[in-house]
């Protein structure tokens, strides 16, 4: 009996024996695998998926420390086709619970999303049934313009966790409750939409970051980015004052047609066919690219990776970004007004 018990113990992943995983598996017994990160866990039905999610989440944790230097509350990423009782995990002390598509659900949603977007585009172009079927087949073969599940996990898992960690770090009272509820008048947390999105984008992986930077350069040259379509990208990207004042472009879409989230909340997959992005989707993608570019710009000009933590702290104290510039900008090599910052932004572009 002792030998059998010891053998069974050896068959369990080592990290199952640690504290966070013990708590998570006790609260969510439907999951068979748990892989731990420094501040959270990844729960899945197979080891490879749990390990991959934990690896990407851990990388996001490191980036969050680099750019924001704040504590990360315990969190759980859950990946299964089975509906989740997130309340049990929250009761067990996991402040954030992020449902994430498992491989099968991802592939199913990917194919459905690509086909729906391709057929919508075919209809808008007046294509016949045969041509529409051919367009769908090509879109499915392409697999989506920005990669498959591995690429999405590496870039978007830290991104989505970043939204949660950022709000919790600077507006902890607003971080309580259902993170999937984005409200009716504000896209993210209490901070301005540009900063909320920028905080998440700072946590993305290298390939996603490189892609956004490359798209920025193409748009500044007046070229068309296939996943965005023909838009006045240069004019939009240079409008820094507009970027700092406007609501997130996705807000209206979320208000009108909330995404089809999995049971218990999580991440919805939305696809637009290459070259056929509607204006609203194009504006959303431009917003992400501009957020990446502005992050690079301000970190470069100040030489301070945690500059956005400084800004977020000021905003959490109910100051404005321009008020922060007027008191702190000069010491960091920045203009002391939004107009001055806008002029510096446009120089050399």
Secondary structure, DSSP 8 states (H G I E B T S, - for coil): -HHHHHHHHHHS-GGGGSHHHHHHHHH-TT--EEEE-SSEEEEESSHHHHHHHHHHHHHHHHHHHHHH------EEEEE-SS---HHHHHHTT-SEEEE---HHHHHHHHHHHHHHHHHHHHHHTT--HHHHHHHHHHHHHHT-TT--HHHHIIIIIHHHHHHHHHHHHH-TTTTSS-TT---SS-SSSSS-HHHHHHHHHTTS-HHHHHHHHHHHHHHHTT--BTTTBS--HHHHHH-HHHHHHS--TTHHHHHHS-----TTS--------TT---HHHHHHHHHHHHHHHHHHHHHHHHT-TTHHHHHHHHHHTT--HHHHIIIIIGGGT--SSHHHHHHHHHTT-
